[in-house]
Amino acid sequence: MSSSRWGVLGCAVLSALLVACAHPGPRAGATSRAPLAAGEHERVVNGVRLYYRVAGDAPATRAPVLFLHGGPGYNSYSFARLMGPRLEKSRRMVYLDQRGCGRSERPWNGRYSLEVLVADLEALRQELGLERWVLLGHSFGGTLALEYAARYPQHVAGMVFVSGFSDAAASFSTWKSELERQYPGRLAETETPEEASDYERVMEALQGLDARTFFHTLQFRDATYLQQQEEVDAESGLRNTGELSRALFSNELPGYRFTAAERLTVPVLVIGGRYDQTIGLESMKALAKALPRATLLEYERSGHFPYLEEPNRFEQDVSRFLSTLP
């Protein structure tokens, strides 16, 4: 079984949900005002129309925070809805939907890659007229934050890395262990080549099982939080098209590992949930150890969504960290 067949499923587990394929058109409220004016915006950058929303009343002298959602293929709505108002009290926030995601355009040529996504961010920074910004990445958004900061360190004032994906082999090993725990002997029954990766083995083994429920158990320690997340997703009206996830999981992500830690000399706050089996806390610990100026915070009552499961602590920790940045 090739990994490309399971691209949508594999990346949906790195976001909030495995959802149906639908995509809204341009938002009627999006405007063409000044790039950093409060409200919704649509800008054509790097050959694609990107949607973003600006909120918060912090002084213009302080670097704004760019939120990068997970997925690949999710959107910025749920974080902006659940945590945005808390962080907007001290920082100007920019909530971006990546290309092919949420309210942003699906590129006609199917142009998707880590390099292109990073180029989108740099083009957006220039469009906004910013010298530096702070990156706040959740799940796959953390991957983009790392790659952007390694490529453009001079434009990053700091980073908040939440439940981020930085070492594919480590994360997929976590999936494998959890699958063996829930379905003893299932992996041994799969017909995969000896050289198959853990990702391929898990995806093969999930055929005929309730894969959606399995991945939910990796993400949420309590079904109550899953219900809350689903309610916010339904409220948004947005769906994952699967295009971005298929492209990245067919090519770059199954073997991904961040290898440029020495280039990130800015302060980095790494937040990981003890019950996050989507990423695995050990990979986040390893990243924090490798980064020159990182602080790791372990959330003892959280899975993959600390801002949903421990919102008060998340607000306090992130706001305190942001207060130390220019």
C-alpha positions in Angstrom: 0.0 0.0 0.0 1.6 3.3 -1.0 1.6 6.2 1.3 0.0 8.4 -1.3 -3.3 6.5 -1.1 -3.5 7.5 2.6 -2.4 11.1 2.2 -5.7 12.7 3.2 -6.2 10.4 6.2 -2.5 10.8 7.3 -2.6 14.6 7.4 -6.1 15.0 8.7 -4.8 13.3 11.9 -2.3 16.2 12.1 -5.2 18.6 12.1 -8.5 18.7 13.9 -10.6 16.2 12.0 -10.9 14.1 8.9 -13.6 16.0 7.1 -15.5 16.0 3.8 -14.2 17.7 0.7 -15.9 21.0 0.1 -14.5 24.5 -0.3 -16.2 27.9 0.1 -15.8 30.8 -2.3 -14.4 34.2 -1.4 -15.7 35.8 1.8 -18.2 38.6 1.1 -16.7 40.6 4.0 -13.1 40.4 2.8 -11.7 43.9 1.9 -8.9 45.5 0.1 -8.1 48.0 2.9 -4.6 48.6 4.3 -2.9 45.2 4.7 -2.8 45.4 8.5 -6.2 47.0 9.1 -8.5 45.1 11.4 -10.8 42.8 9.7 -10.9 40.2 6.8 -8.6 40.5 3.8 -7.8 38.8 0.6 -4.5 39.4 -1.2 -3.0 37.7 -4.2 0.6 36.8 -3.2 2.9 34.3 -4.9 0.3 33.6 -7.5 -2.6 32.7 -5.2 -5.4 34.5 -3.4 -4.9 34.2 0.3 -7.4 34.9 3.0 -6.3 36.3 6.4 -8.0 38.2 9.2 -6.3 40.8 11.5 -7.5 41.4 15.0 -6.1 43.0 18.2 -5.3 46.5 19.4 -1.6 46.2 20.4 0.8 49.0 19.4 2.1 48.9 15.9 5.6 48.9 17.3 5.2 45.4 18.5 5.7 42.5 16.1 2.3 41.0 15.2 1.7 37.2 15.6 1.0 35.1 12.5 -1.0 32.1 13.3 -0.3 29.0 11.2 -2.9 26.3 11.3 -2.4 22.6 11.1 -3.6 19.9 8.7 -2.2 20.0 6.2 -5.5 21.4 4.8 -7.3 22.7 7.9 -8.0 26.4 8.6 -7.5 29.2 11.1 -11.1 29.5 12.3 -11.1 27.3 15.4 -7.9 28.8 16.9 -9.2 32.3 16.2 -12.5 31.4 17.8 -11.3 29.5 20.8 -8.0 31.4 21.8 -7.8 34.5 19.6 -9.7 37.0 21.8 -7.5 36.0 24.7 -4.2 36.7 22.9 -5.5 39.8 21.0 -5.5 41.7 24.3 -1.8 42.1 24.1 -0.8 41.4 20.5 -2.1 42.1 17.0 -3.0 38.7 15.5 -3.0 37.6 11.9 -5.0 34.5 11.2 -4.0 33.0 7.8 -5.6 30.3 5.8 -2.9 28.6 3.8 -3.2 28.1 0.0 -5.9 25.6 -0.8 -7.2 25.8 2.8 -10.2 27.3 4.5 -11.2 30.6 2.7 -8.0 30.8 0.6 -7.8 29.9 -3.1 -7.1 26.4 -4.4 -4.3 27.1 -6.9 -5.4 26.1 -10.5 -2.1 24.4 -11.1 -2.1 22.3 -7.9 1.2 24.0 -6.8 1.8 22.7 -3.3 5.1 22.0 -1.5 6.8 23.1 1.7 9.0 25.4 -0.4 5.9 27.1 -2.0 4.1 27.4 1.4 7.2 29.1 2.9 7.4 31.4 -0.1 3.7 32.3 0.5 4.6 33.4 4.0 7.5 35.6 2.9 5.4 37.1 0.2 2.7 37.9 2.7 5.2 39.5 5.1 6.3 41.8 2.3 2.7 42.6 1.4 2.0 43.5 5.1 5.1 45.7 5.2 6.6 44.0 8.3 10.2 43.8 9.2 9.6 41.0 11.7 6.8 38.9 13.1 6.2 36.2 15.7 5.1 32.8 14.4 2.6 30.7 16.3 2.2 27.3 14.6 0.0 24.4 15.6 0.6 20.9 14.4 1.6 21.1 10.7 1.6 24.9 11.2 4.6 24.3 13.5 6.4 22.6 10.6 5.9 25.7 8.4 7.0 27.9 11.3 10.3 26.0 11.6 11.0 26.0 7.9 10.2 29.7 7.5 12.3 30.6 10.5 15.3 28.6 9.2 15.0 30.3 5.7 14.3 33.8 7.0 15.6 34.1 10.5 16.1 37.8 10.2 12.3 38.3 9.9 11.3 36.2 13.0 11.1 37.8 16.4 10.1 34.6 18.2 8.1 31.4 17.9 5.4 29.5 19.7 5.5 25.8 18.6 2.3 24.0 19.7 1.9 20.2 19.2 4.2 20.6 16.2 5.3 18.1 13.6 9.1 18.0 13.3 10.1 14.4 13.0 7.9 12.1 10.9 9.6 8.8 12.0 9.2 9.6 15.7 5.5 10.6 15.2 4.6 7.6 13.1 6.4 5.3 15.6 3.9 6.7 18.2 1.0 5.8 15.8 2.4 2.3 15.5 2.7 1.8 19.2 -0.8 3.0 19.8 -2.2 0.8 17.1 -0.5 -2.2 18.6 -2.0 -1.3 22.0 -5.5 -1.0 20.7 -5.4 -3.8 18.1 -2.9 -6.5 19.3 -1.5 -8.5 16.4 -3.1 -6.3 13.7 0.2 -5.1 12.4 1.6 -8.6 12.1 -1.3 -9.5 9.8 -0.6 -6.8 7.3 1.0 -7.6 4.0 3.6 -4.8 3.7 7.2 -5.1 2.4 9.9 -5.4 5.1 11.3 -2.0 4.0 7.9 -0.3 4.5 7.8 2.6 6.9 5.8 2.8 10.1 3.5 5.2 8.3 2.8 2.7 5.5 2.4 -0.2 8.0 -0.1 1.8 10.1 -2.2 2.9 7.1 -2.3 -0.6 5.7 -3.3 -2.0 9.1 -6.1 0.5 9.4 -8.0 -0.9 6.4 -11.2 -2.4 7.6 -11.0 -0.7 10.9 -12.7 2.5 12.2 -9.7 4.7 11.3 -11.6 7.9 12.2 -12.1 6.8 15.8 -8.5 5.5 16.0 -7.1 8.9 15.1 -9.4 10.7 17.4 -8.0 8.6 20.3 -4.5 9.9 19.3 -5.7 13.5 19.5 -8.1 13.7 22.4 -7.8 12.3 25.9 -11.5 13.0 26.5 -14.3 12.8 24.0 -15.8 16.0 25.5 -13.0 18.0 23.8 -13.6 16.2 20.5 -17.3 17.2 20.7 -16.3 20.9 21.4 -13.9 20.9 18.4 -16.5 19.4 16.1 -19.0 22.0 17.1 -16.6 24.8 16.3 -15.7 23.2 13.0 -19.4 22.9 12.1 -19.9 26.6 13.0 -17.1 27.6 10.6 -18.7 25.9 7.6 -15.2 25.1 6.3 -13.9 21.7 5.1 -10.6 20.2 4.2 -10.4 19.8 0.4 -7.6 17.2 0.8 -5.5 18.7 -2.0 -2.7 20.1 0.2 -2.6 16.9 2.3 -2.4 14.6 -0.7 0.4 16.6 -2.3 2.5 16.7 0.8 1.9 13.2 2.0 2.6 11.9 -1.5 6.0 13.4 -1.4 7.7 15.3 1.4 6.0 14.6 4.8 6.3 10.8 5.2 10.1 11.2 5.5 10.2 14.7 7.0 12.7 15.7 9.7 13.6 19.3 10.6 17.4 19.5 10.5 18.2 23.2 10.7 17.8 23.8 14.5 21.0 25.8 14.7 19.5 28.5 12.5 16.7 29.3 15.0 18.5 31.6 17.4 15.3 33.4 18.5 13.3 32.4 21.6 11.0 29.5 21.0 8.2 28.3 23.3 7.4 24.6 22.7 4.1 23.4 24.1 3.1 19.7 24.1 0.3 17.7 25.6 1.1 14.6 27.6 -1.7 12.7 25.9 -0.8 13.8 22.3 -0.3 10.6 20.5 -0.6 12.3 17.1 2.8 13.9 17.4 4.3 12.3 20.5 5.7 14.3 23.4 9.2 12.8 22.9 9.7 14.4 19.5 8.8 17.8 21.0 11.2 17.2 23.8 13.9 16.4 21.3 13.2 19.5 19.2 13.3 21.7 22.3 16.6 20.3 23.3 18.1 20.8 19.8 16.9 24.5 19.5 19.4 27.0 20.9 16.8 29.1 22.9 13.8 26.9 23.5 11.6 26.4 26.5 9.5 23.3 26.7 6.2 23.2 28.6 4.4 19.9 29.1 0.6 20.2 29.5 -0.4 17.3 31.8 -4.1 17.3 30.9 -3.9 17.9 27.2 -3.8 15.9 24.0 -3.2 17.5 20.6 -5.1 20.8 21.3 -3.7 22.4 24.5 -5.5 25.7 23.7 -8.8 23.8 23.8 -8.1 21.5 26.7 -6.2 23.9 29.0 -7.1 27.3 27.7 -6.4 29.3 30.9 -2.9 28.0 31.2 -2.3 28.3 27.5 -3.3 32.0 27.5 -1.1 32.7 30.5 1.9 30.9 29.2 1.8 32.3 25.7 0.9 35.8 26.8 3.8 35.8 29.2 6.2 34.6 26.5 4.9 37.1 24.0 5.5 39.9 26.6 9.2 39.1 26.5 9.4 39.7 22.7 9.7 43.0 20.9 
